[in-house]
Amino acid sequence: MTGAPWPTAALPGTGGVVKESAADFEVDEVPARSASGQGDFAWARVEKRGISTPELLRRLASALKVPINALGAAGLKDKESVARQWVSAPWSAEPKLSAATIQDVEVLEIARDERPLAPGDLAGNRFRIHVRGVDDEAAALMRARAILAELARRGVPNYFGEQRFGVRLEAAEVGRLLLLGDLTGALDLVLGAPSEREGDPRCRRMREAYERGDYRGARAECPGRLANEARLLDLLARGRDRRFVAGTLSPEARRFWLSAWQSLHFNRVLARRVDRLDVALAGDLLMRDALSGSRATHACVDPAHDQPLVDRFELHPTAPLFGEHVELAGGEAGALENEVLVATGIARARLRRPSGLSLHGERRVIRFAARDVEVEAKPGERTLVLQLRLPPGSYATTVVAEITKSFAAPA
């Protein structure tokens, strides 16, 4: 199954597309707290255009002459966007940070704090999104408002978006191969498997050369931004065998691929109960809103008691990111989760320490509330402009999917 159902499927969409240009998709991080004004770390609010957050950090590290692991970021932002986000660096690098000239990056402000930024150090994100190419602005506006009203009543399905799964949508399959212990198969997918989804023709030529066994040729085609792939190809070009090179896949990259595998199967659980994402089932593990700061779950014993809290968005049903220690729900919800886990073909014992890493797992809410939502039409331009604020970890593209009916989250 390559798509996922929508809770607003009965409502007609607006059509149209997003991200005709990076400027059509703007995102501003909402920090969890303000910097204290003292300490050993610089917090910089930066604007990036058309590059990913990992590429932003790579360019910053180069400009500041610091290791990339000396930098921190609260969240990952879409490559195809104009994103204003916070990053941290050692305060000793602040003079270079203030004076830095970095392609596609502008430093907007600098603050000081005792701690570096870490993933999750944000209260949410604000978005301004242009949906272009709708047929009739007035009709599209009415449709969008009807869809947003239904989402306000029931919640938005908390699908992981495509960006979680890699440019070629290969990441979850790499994670599966790691879980099975097939490191050379994972290496072949990381370096080979050319796809038209990858816009850079050099990447396709690199992958084609790898599949021919021409490792030197593949290395010559490897774009500079693919530092991990370049390192692996360098080893192969020097004569190291594939089994050895596969063993050098970095822990950071393995975590990303394993996380993608978890995300894919979270999406599959959610897709199976999206028609009841706002219903408390006996055995459900319910959780408070992400902004509460609590990750504790509450077992639903009496759905009639818990349903009013779900209706008021005080509690939310959850689904698992499968791992060694994650608790599965009971009752009907738990049966569904077990069906998805069995269908992965991965024995739970393999989730213990895949490829030398622990995979603990956790629960994640299956819906979220969009706040401060506004939508307007631009007369004569066949364009809608959507503004909204979302909790951390949720995807604006899922809201757009509901409105346009032209995007499917992987599931």
Secondary structure by P-SEA (a helix, b strand, c coil): ccbbbbccccccccccccccccccbbbbbbccccccccccbbbbbcccccccaaaaaaaaaaaaccccccccccccccccccccccccccccaaaaaaaccccccccccccccccccccccccbbbbbbbbcccccaaaaaaaaaaaaaaaaacccccccccccccccccaaaaaaaaaacaaaaaaaaaccccccccccaaaaaaaaaaaacaaaaaaaaccccaaaaaaaaaaaaacccaaaaaaaccaaaaaaaaaaaaaaaaaaaaaacccccccccccccccccccccccbbbbbcccccaaaaaaacccccccccccccbbbbccaaaaaaaaaaaaccccccccccccccccbbbbbbcbbbbcbbbbbbcccccbbbbbbcccccccaaaaaaaacccccccc
